Structures are given as structure tokens and as C-alpha cells.
Amino acid sequence: MLNSLESNYDCANAGDDLHQLKQELESLREQQAEDKETQESINRLENQISFILNKCDINH
């Protein structure tokens, strides 16, 4: 998970970052844990992925 994404995010890193974030998200989903902490991590990863896709104008 990336520590922070800000408006000055460098889209040159988007390919690697998206790959990493999607792998982390898939790993968490496979655990099928229902606890609040896991759900918050899943939500954060989804938000980070959406931010990068929108910021860098990437069609998914």
C-alpha cells in the first residue's frame, strides 16, 4: 500500500504502482477476512487505485 497519494503524484509510476496495489488488493480479498481492519485496508487500496486511474487518465 502506498503511504500517501497527493495531487502532485507522478503518473510515470502508475504502471508499477497499479500492479502492486492490485496484487495487494487481490491478496486481501483472497483472505476473505471479515474484520474491520481488513475491510478498511481493502477500501483504502480501492481508493488509491481509483485515484491513480483518475489522476493519470487511465481507462480500466
LOVO-844407 format. One record per residue (C-alpha): residue number from 1; residue in one letter; y, x, z. Coordinates in Angstrom, 1 decimal. Layout:
residues N
pt num = NUM	residuo = A	Y = Y	X = X	Z = Z
...
***
This chain:
residues 60
pt num = 1	residuo = M	Y = 0.0	X = 0.0	Z = 0.0
pt num = 2	residuo = L	Y = 3.4	X = 1.3	Z = -0.9
pt num = 3	residuo = N	Y = 5.7	X = 1.8	Z = 2.1
pt num = 4	residuo = S	Y = 8.7	X = 0.2	Z = 0.6
pt num = 5	residuo = L	Y = 9.9	X = -1.1	Z = -2.7
pt num = 6	residuo = E	Y = 13.6	X = -1.2	Z = -3.4
pt num = 7	residuo = S	Y = 15.9	X = -2.2	Z = -6.2
pt num = 8	residuo = N	Y = 16.0	X = 1.4	Z = -7.4
pt num = 9	residuo = Y	Y = 12.2	X = 1.5	Z = -7.9
pt num = 10	residuo = D	Y = 11.3	X = 3.9	Z = -10.7
pt num = 11	residuo = C	Y = 9.3	X = 2.0	Z = -13.3
pt num = 12	residuo = A	Y = 7.8	X = 5.2	Z = -14.6
pt num = 13	residuo = N	Y = 5.5	X = 5.0	Z = -11.6
pt num = 14	residuo = A	Y = 4.5	X = 1.4	Z = -12.3
pt num = 15	residuo = G	Y = 1.2	X = 2.1	Z = -14.1
pt num = 16	residuo = D	Y = -0.2	X = 4.2	Z = -11.3
pt num = 17	residuo = D	Y = 1.3	X = 2.1	Z = -8.5
pt num = 18	residuo = L	Y = 0.0	X = -1.2	Z = -10.0
pt num = 19	residuo = H	Y = -3.5	X = 0.3	Z = -10.4
pt num = 20	residuo = Q	Y = -3.5	X = 1.4	Z = -6.8
pt num = 21	residuo = L	Y = -2.1	X = -1.8	Z = -5.4
pt num = 22	residuo = K	Y = -4.6	X = -3.9	Z = -7.4
pt num = 23	residuo = Q	Y = -7.5	X = -1.8	Z = -6.1
pt num = 24	residuo = E	Y = -6.4	X = -2.2	Z = -2.6
pt num = 25	residuo = L	Y = -5.9	X = -6.0	Z = -3.1
pt num = 26	residuo = E	Y = -9.4	X = -6.4	Z = -4.6
pt num = 27	residuo = S	Y = -10.9	X = -4.3	Z = -1.7
pt num = 28	residuo = L	Y = -9.3	X = -6.6	Z = 0.9
pt num = 29	residuo = R	Y = -10.4	X = -9.7	Z = -0.9
pt num = 30	residuo = E	Y = -14.0	X = -8.5	Z = -1.1
pt num = 31	residuo = Q	Y = -14.0	X = -8.1	Z = 2.7
pt num = 32	residuo = Q	Y = -13.5	X = -11.8	Z = 3.0
pt num = 33	residuo = A	Y = -11.9	X = -11.4	Z = 6.4
pt num = 34	residuo = E	Y = -10.0	X = -14.4	Z = 7.6
pt num = 35	residuo = D	Y = -7.9	X = -12.8	Z = 10.2
pt num = 36	residuo = K	Y = -4.1	X = -13.0	Z = 10.2
pt num = 37	residuo = E	Y = -3.6	X = -9.3	Z = 9.7
pt num = 38	residuo = T	Y = -5.8	X = -9.1	Z = 6.6
pt num = 39	residuo = Q	Y = -4.1	X = -12.2	Z = 5.1
pt num = 40	residuo = E	Y = -0.7	X = -10.6	Z = 5.7
pt num = 41	residuo = S	Y = -1.8	X = -7.4	Z = 4.0
pt num = 42	residuo = I	Y = -3.1	X = -9.4	Z = 1.0
pt num = 43	residuo = N	Y = 0.3	X = -11.3	Z = 0.9
pt num = 44	residuo = R	Y = 2.2	X = -8.0	Z = 1.0
pt num = 45	residuo = L	Y = 0.1	X = -6.5	Z = -1.8
pt num = 46	residuo = E	Y = 0.6	X = -9.6	Z = -3.9
pt num = 47	residuo = N	Y = 4.3	X = -9.4	Z = -3.3
pt num = 48	residuo = Q	Y = 4.5	X = -5.7	Z = -4.2
pt num = 49	residuo = I	Y = 2.6	X = -6.3	Z = -7.4
pt num = 50	residuo = S	Y = 4.9	X = -9.2	Z = -8.3
pt num = 51	residuo = F	Y = 7.9	X = -7.1	Z = -7.6
pt num = 52	residuo = I	Y = 6.8	X = -4.3	Z = -9.8
pt num = 53	residuo = L	Y = 5.8	X = -6.7	Z = -12.6
pt num = 54	residuo = N	Y = 9.2	X = -8.4	Z = -12.5
pt num = 55	residuo = K	Y = 11.3	X = -5.3	Z = -11.9
pt num = 56	residuo = C	Y = 9.7	X = -3.4	Z = -14.8
pt num = 57	residuo = D	Y = 9.4	X = -6.5	Z = -17.1
pt num = 58	residuo = I	Y = 5.6	X = -6.1	Z = -17.4
pt num = 59	residuo = N	Y = 3.6	X = -9.0	Z = -18.7
pt num = 60	residuo = H	Y = 0.4	X = -9.5	Z = -16.8
***
